[in-house]
Amino acid sequence: MNRQKEGYRFYRYNGKALYAKREISYELRLNAQLVLDELCFNWNKLKLEEAINHSIDTGNKEQFLRLSKEYRNFVWE
């Protein structure tokens, strides 16, 4: 078998210059993730508390028991 030769030709890129983005540090990413987790946790807990209070106000026992069972995950300290 004959060896096949490959030739490459490079052309200058005429478009807009591309710049690499700086990597975000691990500490900053971790801190941002922890803040977002805390915000989501507090928001979900608040909405669940509002739903529990609404079920108490309306006297819906089944909904109250279901929601209070879900609420235990937020106060397992």
Buried (B, 14 or more C-beta within 10 A) or exposed (E): EEEEEEEEEEEEEEEEEEEEEEEEEEEEEEEEEEEEEEEEEEEEBEEBEEBBEEBBEEEEEEBBEBBEEEBEEBEEE
